[in-house]
Amino acid sequence: MNRGILCPGYQRPLRWSQKYEKSAQVTSSPCVLATPNTSTPVSQCLSSSGHLEQLAPSRTAYAFLEGNGFETSKELEQPSGAAEQAAETVPLACPSVNLRTAERLSPLAFRESVHFVQCYSGVLARVLSIYDGLSSPIRAAALSTWRRSSLLFSAFKFFVGLYRVGSDSNSPLRLAVDEARLEILNQLSANLSSVTNQVPAQNLDVLLVINMFGLSSSWYDLSDLGLEHYTVAATVVREGHVITPRNRRFFEEFLVYWWMMLSFACGPDSCRTSKPPTLSHRSSTEPRMPHPLTGVSPESQLLLGMVARLVLSQRRMVLEQDTTTADAVQRSLANVEMARHLEHELLSLQLPPADLILDPGDPHTSVLDLLNIARAYREGGLLLLYHAHSDLLTDQTHCSAPLHATNSAVNALEPRRCLSLAFDILHLLGQISPTSGTRTIEAILLVIVSGELSLKADFALAPTDHATVIAISEPHSHATHHDNSEAGIRQAVLQARADVIARFDRIQAILPFKTIRRMVSLVFETWRLMDSGFDVSWVDLLIRNKWEFLMI
Protein backbone atom coordinates (compact mmCIF):
# COMPACT_ATOMS: atom_id res chain seq x y z
CA MET A 1 0.00 0.00 0.00
CA ASN A 2 1.47 3.32 -1.05
CA ARG A 3 0.60 6.05 1.43
CA GLY A 4 2.63 8.68 -0.36
CA ILE A 5 3.52 10.69 2.73
CA LEU A 6 4.07 14.28 1.66
CA CYS A 7 6.38 16.74 3.31
CA PRO A 8 7.06 20.33 2.26
CA GLY A 9 10.76 20.71 1.66
CA TYR A 10 11.17 17.19 0.31
CA GLN A 11 9.93 18.15 -3.14
CA ARG A 12 12.56 20.59 -4.32
CA PRO A 13 14.75 18.81 -6.88
CA LEU A 14 17.12 21.77 -7.17
CA ARG A 15 20.82 21.84 -7.87
CA TRP A 16 23.24 24.50 -6.83
CA SER A 17 25.50 25.98 -9.48
CA GLN A 18 29.05 24.68 -9.43
CA LYS A 19 30.56 27.37 -11.64
CA TYR A 20 32.39 29.04 -8.76
CA GLU A 21 34.00 25.87 -7.49
CA LYS A 22 37.65 25.12 -8.08
CA SER A 23 39.23 21.73 -8.11
CA ALA A 24 42.13 21.16 -5.77
CA GLN A 25 44.81 18.54 -5.57
CA VAL A 26 44.58 16.53 -2.40
CA THR A 27 47.55 14.67 -1.04
CA SER A 28 46.66 11.12 -0.17
CA SER A 29 47.07 10.00 3.38
CA PRO A 30 45.94 7.07 5.53
CA CYS A 31 43.04 9.24 6.64
CA VAL A 32 41.98 10.88 3.39
CA LEU A 33 42.12 9.19 0.02
CA ALA A 34 40.66 10.44 -3.20
CA THR A 35 38.02 8.16 -4.61
CA PRO A 36 36.49 8.37 -8.04
CA ASN A 37 32.80 8.17 -7.23
CA THR A 38 30.42 8.47 -4.30
CA SER A 39 27.47 6.78 -5.92
CA THR A 40 28.40 3.43 -4.43
CA PRO A 41 29.71 4.05 -0.91
CA VAL A 42 29.96 0.34 -0.20
CA SER A 43 32.58 -0.35 -2.83
CA GLN A 44 34.36 2.89 -1.98
CA CYS A 45 34.69 1.94 1.63
CA LEU A 46 35.97 -1.54 0.91
CA SER A 47 38.89 -0.04 -0.96
CA SER A 48 40.25 1.53 2.22
CA SER A 49 42.96 0.06 4.37
CA GLY A 50 40.47 -1.76 6.55
CA HIS A 51 40.39 0.93 9.18
CA LEU A 52 36.61 0.98 9.19
CA GLU A 53 36.40 -2.73 9.71
CA GLN A 54 38.66 -2.40 12.72
CA LEU A 55 36.49 0.32 14.18
CA ALA A 56 33.19 -1.43 13.52
CA PRO A 57 30.97 -1.84 16.58
CA SER A 58 30.42 -5.19 18.18
CA ARG A 59 27.46 -7.41 17.37
CA THR A 60 25.79 -6.22 20.55
CA ALA A 61 25.39 -2.77 19.09
CA TYR A 62 21.72 -1.97 18.55
CA ALA A 63 20.79 -4.47 21.21
CA PHE A 64 17.80 -2.21 21.79
CA LEU A 65 17.33 -1.28 18.14
CA GLU A 66 16.76 -4.44 16.21
CA GLY A 67 16.09 -5.08 12.56
CA ASN A 68 18.07 -5.63 9.41
CA GLY A 69 18.75 -1.95 8.96
CA PHE A 70 20.38 -1.39 12.33
CA GLU A 71 21.93 -4.67 13.36
CA THR A 72 25.60 -4.88 12.62
CA SER A 73 26.33 -7.32 9.85
CA LYS A 74 27.66 -10.74 10.66
CA GLU A 75 31.03 -10.13 9.06
CA LEU A 76 31.85 -7.31 11.49
CA GLU A 77 34.16 -8.31 14.30
CA GLN A 78 34.70 -7.07 17.81
CA PRO A 79 37.20 -4.21 17.63
CA SER A 80 40.57 -4.73 19.20
CA GLY A 81 41.97 -2.51 21.92
CA ALA A 82 44.30 -0.86 19.44
CA ALA A 83 41.43 -0.16 17.11
CA GLU A 84 39.39 1.40 19.88
CA GLN A 85 42.34 3.55 20.81
CA ALA A 86 42.59 4.63 17.20
CA ALA A 87 38.92 5.53 17.20
CA GLU A 88 39.44 7.82 20.16
CA THR A 89 42.34 9.68 18.50
CA VAL A 90 39.81 11.99 16.85
CA PRO A 91 39.81 14.88 19.32
CA LEU A 92 36.50 16.33 20.35
CA ALA A 93 37.44 19.87 21.23
CA CYS A 94 39.71 20.53 18.26
CA PRO A 95 39.27 18.30 15.21
CA SER A 96 42.30 19.79 13.47
CA VAL A 97 44.66 17.64 15.53
CA ASN A 98 45.60 14.47 13.62
CA LEU A 99 43.32 15.64 10.80
CA ARG A 100 45.47 18.27 9.11
CA THR A 101 45.05 16.77 5.68
CA ALA A 102 41.30 16.54 6.15
CA GLU A 103 41.20 20.19 7.17
CA ARG A 104 42.76 21.15 3.80
CA LEU A 105 40.18 19.29 1.76
CA SER A 106 38.57 21.31 -0.99
CA PRO A 107 34.79 21.25 -1.59
CA LEU A 108 35.42 18.95 -4.56
CA ALA A 109 37.37 16.49 -2.43
CA PHE A 110 34.64 16.71 0.20
CA ARG A 111 32.10 15.46 -2.33
CA GLU A 112 34.34 12.74 -3.69
CA SER A 113 35.86 11.11 -0.59
CA VAL A 114 34.12 8.70 1.74
CA HIS A 115 37.25 8.83 3.86
CA PHE A 116 36.34 12.36 4.90
CA VAL A 117 33.36 10.82 6.69
CA GLN A 118 35.63 8.08 8.03
CA CYS A 119 37.98 10.60 9.64
CA TYR A 120 35.13 12.33 11.45
CA SER A 121 33.12 9.24 12.40
CA GLY A 122 34.14 9.53 16.04
CA VAL A 123 33.18 13.19 16.14
CA LEU A 124 29.83 12.44 14.48
CA ALA A 125 29.03 9.82 17.08
CA ARG A 126 29.71 12.38 19.81
CA VAL A 127 27.82 15.25 18.20
CA LEU A 128 24.67 13.22 17.50
CA SER A 129 24.56 11.17 20.71
CA ILE A 130 25.18 11.55 24.44
CA TYR A 131 27.46 8.51 24.49
CA ASP A 132 29.85 6.89 22.07
CA GLY A 133 30.22 3.33 23.27
CA LEU A 134 30.14 0.06 21.39
CA SER A 135 26.39 -0.06 22.00
CA SER A 136 25.70 3.34 20.44
CA PRO A 137 23.43 3.08 17.38
CA ILE A 138 24.78 6.40 16.12
CA ARG A 139 28.31 5.00 16.29
CA ALA A 140 27.22 1.89 14.43
CA ALA A 141 25.58 3.99 11.73
CA ALA A 142 28.53 6.37 11.52
CA LEU A 143 31.11 3.59 11.26
CA SER A 144 29.46 0.82 9.31
CA THR A 145 25.77 1.02 8.42
CA TRP A 146 26.20 3.98 6.05
CA ARG A 147 28.28 1.73 3.78
CA ARG A 148 25.09 -0.13 2.91
CA SER A 149 22.94 2.98 2.47
CA SER A 150 23.54 5.86 0.09
CA LEU A 151 21.02 7.90 2.11
CA LEU A 152 22.97 7.48 5.34
CA PHE A 153 26.21 8.23 3.51
CA SER A 154 24.75 11.48 2.18
CA ALA A 155 23.48 12.38 5.65
CA PHE A 156 26.80 11.81 7.37
CA LYS A 157 28.63 13.65 4.62
CA PHE A 158 26.29 16.58 5.28
CA PHE A 159 26.92 16.44 9.03
CA VAL A 160 30.68 16.35 8.54
CA GLY A 161 30.53 19.45 6.37
CA LEU A 162 28.10 21.15 8.74
CA TYR A 163 30.43 20.45 11.65
CA ARG A 164 33.32 22.03 9.75
CA VAL A 165 31.28 25.03 8.61
CA GLY A 166 29.84 25.49 12.11
CA SER A 167 33.13 26.83 13.43
CA ASP A 168 33.92 28.89 10.31
CA SER A 169 31.13 30.85 8.65
CA ASN A 170 33.41 31.65 5.69
CA SER A 171 34.38 28.05 5.07
CA PRO A 172 34.80 27.14 1.39
CA LEU A 173 32.78 24.02 2.17
CA ARG A 174 29.57 26.02 2.55
CA LEU A 175 28.47 25.48 -1.04
CA ALA A 176 29.30 21.78 -0.82
CA VAL A 177 27.22 21.53 2.36
CA ASP A 178 24.32 23.19 0.55
CA GLU A 179 24.56 20.58 -2.21
CA ALA A 180 24.79 17.74 0.31
CA ARG A 181 21.64 19.03 1.99
CA LEU A 182 19.72 19.11 -1.30
CA GLU A 183 20.99 15.62 -2.05
CA ILE A 184 19.46 14.38 1.20
CA LEU A 185 16.16 16.13 0.49
CA ASN A 186 15.99 14.57 -2.97
CA GLN A 187 16.69 11.09 -1.61
CA LEU A 188 14.16 11.51 1.18
CA SER A 189 11.55 12.61 -1.33
CA ALA A 190 12.15 9.45 -3.35
CA ASN A 191 12.16 7.19 -0.30
CA LEU A 192 9.07 8.67 1.35
CA SER A 193 6.95 8.19 -1.76
CA SER A 194 6.69 4.50 -0.91
CA VAL A 195 8.21 4.23 2.54
CA THR A 196 5.51 1.95 3.93
CA ASN A 197 6.11 -0.58 1.16
CA GLN A 198 9.86 -0.84 1.66
CA VAL A 199 11.69 -3.46 3.64
CA PRO A 200 12.26 -2.70 7.34
CA ALA A 201 15.95 -1.91 6.78
CA GLN A 202 15.11 0.90 4.39
CA ASN A 203 12.37 2.19 6.65
CA LEU A 204 14.81 2.45 9.55
CA ASP A 205 17.43 4.20 7.44
CA VAL A 206 14.85 6.76 6.32
CA LEU A 207 13.56 7.29 9.85
CA LEU A 208 17.03 7.73 11.30
CA VAL A 209 17.98 10.29 8.67
CA ILE A 210 14.70 12.23 9.02
CA ASN A 211 15.18 12.46 12.77
CA MET A 212 18.85 13.43 12.72
CA PHE A 213 18.48 15.75 9.73
CA GLY A 214 15.35 17.48 11.03
CA LEU A 215 16.51 17.81 14.62
CA SER A 216 19.71 19.52 13.49
CA SER A 217 17.92 21.95 11.15
CA SER A 218 18.83 24.94 13.32
CA TRP A 219 22.51 24.07 12.93
CA TYR A 220 22.19 24.79 9.22
CA ASP A 221 19.69 27.64 9.45
CA LEU A 222 19.05 29.21 12.84
CA SER A 223 15.43 29.98 11.97
CA ASP A 224 14.66 26.47 10.68
CA LEU A 225 12.94 24.33 13.33
CA GLY A 226 12.57 21.27 11.11
CA LEU A 227 8.81 21.18 11.65
CA GLU A 228 8.14 19.48 8.31
CA HIS A 229 10.61 16.75 9.16
CA TYR A 230 9.10 16.33 12.62
CA THR A 231 5.64 15.90 11.14
CA VAL A 232 6.85 13.24 8.72
CA ALA A 233 8.85 11.39 11.37
CA ALA A 234 5.90 11.34 13.76
CA THR A 235 3.61 10.08 10.98
CA VAL A 236 5.97 7.29 9.95
CA VAL A 237 6.48 6.15 13.55
CA ARG A 238 2.74 6.22 14.21
CA GLU A 239 1.72 4.42 11.00
CA GLY A 240 4.78 2.30 10.30
CA HIS A 241 3.31 -1.17 10.64
CA VAL A 242 6.57 -2.95 9.82
CA ILE A 243 8.46 -1.26 12.67
CA THR A 244 9.15 -3.63 15.55
CA PRO A 245 8.09 -2.58 19.07
CA ARG A 246 11.70 -2.06 20.15
CA ASN A 247 12.50 0.10 17.16
CA ARG A 248 9.28 2.02 17.67
CA ARG A 249 10.28 2.80 21.25
CA PHE A 250 13.69 4.04 20.04
CA PHE A 251 12.14 6.52 17.60
CA GLU A 252 9.43 7.55 20.06
CA GLU A 253 12.15 8.65 22.46
CA PHE A 254 13.88 10.48 19.62
CA LEU A 255 10.62 12.35 19.01
CA VAL A 256 10.30 13.11 22.73
CA TYR A 257 13.63 14.93 22.76
CA TRP A 258 12.77 16.74 19.53
CA TRP A 259 9.32 17.74 20.79
CA MET A 260 10.81 19.03 24.04
CA MET A 261 13.16 21.31 22.10
CA LEU A 262 10.33 22.46 19.83
CA SER A 263 8.34 23.40 22.94
CA PHE A 264 10.93 26.09 23.69
CA ALA A 265 10.81 27.42 20.13
CA CYS A 266 7.40 27.07 18.52
CA GLY A 267 4.83 29.82 18.66
CA PRO A 268 1.20 29.28 19.67
CA ASP A 269 0.11 28.91 16.04
CA SER A 270 2.04 25.69 15.50
CA CYS A 271 -0.55 22.92 15.73
CA ARG A 272 1.94 20.32 14.54
CA THR A 273 3.55 20.14 17.98
CA SER A 274 0.51 20.73 20.16
CA LYS A 275 0.39 17.14 21.39
CA PRO A 276 3.45 15.44 22.88
CA PRO A 277 4.53 12.10 21.41
CA THR A 278 3.41 8.99 23.23
CA LEU A 279 5.78 6.45 24.72
CA SER A 280 5.14 2.74 24.41
CA HIS A 281 4.81 0.88 27.68
CA ARG A 282 8.00 -0.44 29.20
CA SER A 283 8.30 -2.57 32.30
CA SER A 284 9.86 -0.77 35.25
CA THR A 285 11.88 -3.89 36.05
CA GLU A 286 13.21 -4.38 32.52
CA PRO A 287 16.93 -3.68 31.98
CA ARG A 288 17.28 -0.74 29.62
CA MET A 289 19.92 0.50 27.25
CA PRO A 290 20.28 4.31 27.47
CA HIS A 291 18.90 6.20 24.50
CA PRO A 292 21.34 8.37 22.51
CA LEU A 293 19.32 11.52 23.30
CA THR A 294 16.94 10.86 26.19
CA GLY A 295 19.37 8.77 28.21
CA VAL A 296 17.67 6.82 30.97
CA SER A 297 14.61 9.04 31.50
CA PRO A 298 12.62 10.22 28.48
CA GLU A 299 9.86 11.05 30.94
CA SER A 300 11.92 13.85 32.51
CA GLN A 301 12.44 15.44 29.09
CA LEU A 302 8.78 15.00 28.19
CA LEU A 303 7.74 16.77 31.39
CA LEU A 304 10.26 19.57 30.81
CA GLY A 305 8.79 20.06 27.35
CA MET A 306 5.29 20.27 28.80
CA VAL A 307 6.46 22.83 31.35
CA ALA A 308 8.15 24.86 28.61
CA ARG A 309 5.01 24.85 26.50
CA LEU A 310 2.93 26.00 29.47
CA VAL A 311 5.35 28.74 30.57
CA LEU A 312 5.97 30.16 27.10
CA SER A 313 2.27 30.24 26.25
CA GLN A 314 1.56 32.01 29.53
CA ARG A 315 4.29 34.61 28.98
CA ARG A 316 3.09 35.23 25.41
CA MET A 317 -0.38 35.88 26.75
CA VAL A 318 0.99 38.37 29.29
CA LEU A 319 3.26 40.17 26.83
CA GLU A 320 1.12 40.18 23.72
CA GLN A 321 -2.53 40.00 24.76
CA ASP A 322 -5.03 41.64 27.07
CA THR A 323 -5.01 39.57 30.26
CA THR A 324 -8.18 41.15 31.67
CA THR A 325 -10.63 39.51 29.29
CA ALA A 326 -12.81 36.67 30.51
CA ASP A 327 -11.13 34.27 28.12
CA ALA A 328 -7.68 35.26 29.38
CA VAL A 329 -8.74 34.81 33.00
CA GLN A 330 -10.15 31.37 32.24
CA ARG A 331 -6.94 30.34 30.52
CA SER A 332 -4.93 31.62 33.47
CA LEU A 333 -6.92 29.44 35.84
CA ALA A 334 -6.41 26.46 33.56
CA ASN A 335 -2.67 27.20 33.49
CA VAL A 336 -2.52 27.15 37.29
CA GLU A 337 -4.19 23.75 37.39
CA MET A 338 -1.82 22.43 34.74
CA ALA A 339 1.14 23.82 36.67
CA ARG A 340 0.08 21.95 39.79
CA HIS A 341 -0.36 18.78 37.79
CA LEU A 342 3.10 19.08 36.23
CA GLU A 343 4.65 19.82 39.62
CA HIS A 344 3.11 16.64 40.99
CA GLU A 345 4.37 14.62 38.02
CA LEU A 346 7.91 15.99 38.36
CA LEU A 347 8.09 15.47 42.11
CA SER A 348 6.78 11.91 41.83
CA LEU A 349 8.93 10.94 38.83
CA GLN A 350 11.05 7.90 39.63
CA LEU A 351 14.31 7.27 37.81
CA PRO A 352 15.39 3.70 37.07
CA PRO A 353 17.83 2.17 39.55
CA ALA A 354 21.44 2.04 38.41
CA ASP A 355 21.52 -1.77 38.40
CA LEU A 356 18.83 -1.85 35.68
CA ILE A 357 20.75 0.46 33.34
CA LEU A 358 23.01 -1.25 30.84
CA ASP A 359 26.46 0.28 30.53
CA PRO A 360 26.75 1.83 27.03
CA GLY A 361 30.47 1.13 27.00
CA ASP A 362 31.62 4.73 26.70
CA PRO A 363 34.69 5.37 28.90
CA HIS A 364 33.77 9.07 29.02
CA THR A 365 30.10 8.64 29.95
CA SER A 366 29.19 6.53 32.96
CA VAL A 367 25.81 5.29 34.11
CA LEU A 368 26.09 7.77 36.99
CA ASP A 369 26.48 10.59 34.45
CA LEU A 370 23.29 9.46 32.74
CA LEU A 371 21.41 9.39 36.03
CA ASN A 372 22.70 12.82 37.03
CA ILE A 373 21.66 14.43 33.75
CA ALA A 374 18.20 12.86 34.18
CA ARG A 375 17.97 14.31 37.71
CA ALA A 376 19.09 17.68 36.35
CA TYR A 377 16.32 17.59 33.74
CA ARG A 378 13.74 16.80 36.40
CA GLU A 379 14.94 19.69 38.57
CA GLY A 380 15.17 21.94 35.52
CA GLY A 381 11.48 21.33 34.92
CA LEU A 382 10.69 22.25 38.52
CA LEU A 383 12.85 25.37 38.37
CA LEU A 384 11.23 26.63 35.17
CA LEU A 385 7.81 25.90 36.65
CA TYR A 386 8.49 27.61 39.99
CA HIS A 387 9.94 30.70 38.32
CA ALA A 388 6.70 31.20 36.40
CA HIS A 389 4.37 29.97 39.18
CA SER A 390 5.93 31.09 42.44
CA ASP A 391 2.56 30.55 44.13
CA LEU A 392 3.28 26.83 44.05
CA LEU A 393 6.12 27.39 46.53
CA THR A 394 3.76 28.87 49.11
CA ASP A 395 1.19 26.10 48.79
CA GLN A 396 0.86 24.50 52.21
CA THR A 397 0.93 21.06 50.62
CA HIS A 398 4.50 21.53 49.41
CA CYS A 399 5.87 24.06 51.90
CA SER A 400 7.50 22.42 54.92
CA ALA A 401 8.82 25.60 56.58
CA PRO A 402 8.96 25.59 60.40
CA LEU A 403 5.75 26.55 62.12
CA HIS A 404 7.35 29.59 63.76
CA ALA A 405 8.27 31.12 60.39
CA THR A 406 6.13 34.13 59.54
CA ASN A 407 4.26 34.49 56.28
CA SER A 408 6.56 37.32 55.23
CA ALA A 409 9.59 35.12 55.84
CA VAL A 410 8.08 32.33 53.77
CA ASN A 411 7.22 34.73 50.94
CA ALA A 412 10.75 36.13 51.02
CA LEU A 413 12.05 32.62 50.46
CA GLU A 414 10.40 32.18 47.07
CA PRO A 415 13.27 33.61 45.00
CA ARG A 416 15.73 32.00 47.39
CA ARG A 417 14.25 28.56 46.79
CA CYS A 418 14.57 29.04 43.04
CA LEU A 419 18.21 30.06 43.47
CA SER A 420 18.78 27.09 45.75
CA LEU A 421 17.33 24.80 43.11
CA ALA A 422 19.51 26.44 40.44
CA PHE A 423 22.57 25.72 42.60
CA ASP A 424 21.40 22.12 42.97
CA ILE A 425 21.23 21.71 39.19
CA LEU A 426 24.73 23.11 38.76
CA HIS A 427 25.92 20.79 41.51
CA LEU A 428 24.45 17.80 39.67
CA LEU A 429 26.06 18.88 36.41
CA GLY A 430 29.34 19.41 38.25
CA GLN A 431 29.32 15.75 39.30
CA ILE A 432 29.30 14.70 35.64
CA SER A 433 32.62 14.02 33.97
CA PRO A 434 33.93 17.07 32.03
CA THR A 435 34.33 14.87 28.94
CA SER A 436 30.95 13.16 29.26
CA GLY A 437 28.81 13.01 26.16
CA THR A 438 25.85 14.26 28.17
CA ARG A 439 27.16 17.82 27.76
CA THR A 440 25.55 17.83 24.30
CA ILE A 441 22.09 17.97 25.92
CA GLU A 442 22.75 20.21 28.92
CA ALA A 443 22.71 23.63 27.22
CA ILE A 444 18.98 24.14 27.78
CA LEU A 445 19.50 23.45 31.50
CA LEU A 446 22.20 26.13 31.67
CA VAL A 447 19.80 28.64 30.13
CA ILE A 448 17.13 27.77 32.72
CA VAL A 449 19.64 28.06 35.57
CA SER A 450 21.01 31.37 34.31
CA GLY A 451 17.61 32.99 34.76
CA GLU A 452 17.97 32.69 38.55
CA LEU A 453 21.49 34.10 38.85
CA SER A 454 20.53 37.65 39.72
CA LEU A 455 22.83 40.00 41.65
CA LYS A 456 19.99 42.10 43.06
CA ALA A 457 20.65 42.83 46.73
CA ASP A 458 17.07 42.20 47.86
CA PHE A 459 17.63 38.46 47.50
CA ALA A 460 19.70 38.26 50.69
CA LEU A 461 18.27 36.24 53.58
CA ALA A 462 18.32 37.14 57.23
CA PRO A 463 20.24 34.61 59.38
CA THR A 464 17.05 33.59 61.19
CA ASP A 465 15.51 32.50 57.90
CA HIS A 466 18.27 30.06 57.04
CA ALA A 467 16.44 27.14 58.62
CA THR A 468 13.53 27.61 56.24
CA VAL A 469 15.60 27.20 53.08
CA ILE A 470 14.25 24.01 51.56
CA ALA A 471 16.24 21.79 49.23
CA ILE A 472 13.50 20.55 46.93
CA SER A 473 15.01 17.28 45.82
CA GLU A 474 18.47 16.79 47.37
CA PRO A 475 19.02 16.41 51.10
CA HIS A 476 22.31 18.34 50.99
CA SER A 477 21.67 21.31 48.78
CA HIS A 478 24.66 22.90 47.14
CA ALA A 479 23.13 26.28 47.96
CA THR A 480 23.12 25.69 51.73
CA HIS A 481 26.92 25.47 51.74
CA HIS A 482 27.18 29.20 51.01
CA ASP A 483 27.16 32.17 53.33
CA ASN A 484 23.60 33.50 53.36
CA SER A 485 24.64 37.09 53.87
CA GLU A 486 24.25 39.51 50.99
CA ALA A 487 27.97 39.35 50.20
CA GLY A 488 28.01 35.56 50.44
CA ILE A 489 25.06 35.13 48.09
CA ARG A 490 26.56 37.60 45.63
CA GLN A 491 29.81 35.65 45.58
CA ALA A 492 27.93 32.37 45.10
CA VAL A 493 25.97 33.82 42.18
CA LEU A 494 29.15 35.12 40.54
CA GLN A 495 30.74 31.70 40.90
CA ALA A 496 27.63 30.05 39.46
CA ARG A 497 27.74 32.41 36.48
CA ALA A 498 31.36 31.47 35.88
CA ASP A 499 30.39 27.78 36.03
CA VAL A 500 27.61 28.33 33.48
CA ILE A 501 29.96 30.02 31.01
CA ALA A 502 32.65 27.38 31.54
CA ARG A 503 30.13 24.65 30.78
CA PHE A 504 28.96 26.50 27.67
CA ASP A 505 32.60 26.62 26.53
CA ARG A 506 32.86 22.84 26.89
CA ILE A 507 29.64 22.41 24.92
CA GLN A 508 30.85 24.78 22.21
CA ALA A 509 33.99 22.67 21.86
CA ILE A 510 31.93 19.71 20.65
CA LEU A 511 28.94 21.57 19.16
CA PRO A 512 30.49 24.48 17.21
CA PHE A 513 27.13 25.75 16.01
CA LYS A 514 25.43 29.14 16.09
CA THR A 515 22.62 27.75 18.23
CA ILE A 516 25.02 27.53 21.18
CA ARG A 517 26.33 31.03 20.49
CA ARG A 518 22.75 32.34 20.41
CA MET A 519 22.07 30.74 23.80
CA VAL A 520 25.18 32.34 25.28
CA SER A 521 24.05 35.71 23.92
CA LEU A 522 20.63 35.14 25.49
CA VAL A 523 22.22 34.38 28.86
CA PHE A 524 24.47 37.46 28.83
CA GLU A 525 21.62 39.74 27.79
CA THR A 526 19.43 38.35 30.58
CA TRP A 527 22.15 38.99 33.15
CA ARG A 528 22.78 42.50 31.82
CA LEU A 529 19.13 43.45 32.17
CA MET A 530 18.76 41.84 35.60
CA ASP A 531 21.88 43.62 36.86
CA SER A 532 20.42 46.89 35.58
CA GLY A 533 17.40 46.42 37.82
CA PHE A 534 14.90 45.10 35.29
CA ASP A 535 12.57 42.28 36.29
CA VAL A 536 13.02 40.21 33.15
CA SER A 537 13.41 36.55 32.28
CA TRP A 538 15.13 34.85 29.39
CA VAL A 539 11.72 33.56 28.29
CA ASP A 540 10.55 37.15 27.83
CA LEU A 541 13.63 37.93 25.74
CA LEU A 542 12.97 34.91 23.54
CA ILE A 543 9.43 36.09 22.87
CA ARG A 544 10.20 39.79 22.41
CA ASN A 545 13.13 39.14 20.07
CA LYS A 546 11.14 36.45 18.23
CA TRP A 547 14.04 34.04 18.64
CA GLU A 548 12.69 30.67 17.59
CA PHE A 549 15.44 28.07 17.32
CA LEU A 550 16.23 24.64 18.69
CA MET A 551 18.41 25.00 21.78
CA ILE A 552 20.81 22.20 20.92
C-alpha angles and dihedrals in degrees: 000000000000111000094177096211108207126210127179108237094034093081103064108105093185130148127206118231115258097195093108095051122105126204117235133196112243121202111229118240137165087265102042124035127170113242126191101229141015097197092094108038092174095064091040092056095047089059092065125097093269094264092131092052089054092051096045115126122251123265089259090068111113090024085151096036108059132179138087093280097057107027113098112250120258094247092062114101134207107273118247123238091256091052092051090050089052090051091055093051089086100095118225102207098044117021093187092080111096088359102078094128091049090051090058094053115129122225088257092054089046090059095044105044126076087185089072087066089044092056093052098039092107092050091048091053089053097044095049099039140040092231136032105201131134088270095055112118090203090056091049091050093045094049106034120353094067089065088070096044127058088196093057090044091054091047095051091044087055092049092049091053092043090052090052094045091046092073095040119042090189095052114143086226092072094094091046090051089052090053092047089053092052089047090057092047091051092049092046090051090054094045096046093054089077104008095136091056096052127097116270093255092060092044091055093047091052093046094049092050094046091052097045094040095046096042091054094048092113090057088065098035118013092212095049112098095179092236094153091053091047091053092051094045092050091048094050093048092048096046102028100116094179093057112106118233092251093051090046090055090050093055093041089060090047088055091048092059091044093048091049091055092046089054089066092048113032122092124229092265094066105101092171092078100034094109122052118233117262124241121221115239117272127185114250090222095050117109109244136204111221115253117240091241110016096040113195099335119047086163092068091054092045091053092047089053091051091050091049092051091050095046096045093047090050093049091047089054091051095045101038109026141050106266095193097072120105091244092052092049091050091050090049091055090049089050091054091053091048090049091055091048093051091047090054092048093050095046092048096044111123121206120214116263116258093244091063094053116092115225108247090211097241111140089204097049119053130190087251089057090054092050093048094051089050090052089048091053091051092050091043088059091051093047094051090047095048093047090057096035106035089162088077089067092059094048107120090224092065102026113091098175116148115275092242092059112108123232090249090054091050092048090049089056095062097089089037092057091052090050090047090053091048089054089049091055092050089048091054092048089047090059090059118093112264089233096045117131090228089082088081090071101037100079094091089053091054090053091051092048093047091062090069098048098097123155095206110137095223090075093075117115127222113241091246090060095057093093091060095058103115124205101214100206111359123065093216106044117203088222094060091063090070131086107263094212118108092258092046094051091046091053091048091051092049090051091048090052090052090050091051093052092045090053091048088053090054090049092048089054091064100026105043093179134128091242089072091046090051090052091051089051089050091052094049093047091050091052092046092054094043091050088051090059100260119140096225137139131208088244089062091051091051091053098042094047091043090231105169112171138125109266096223 
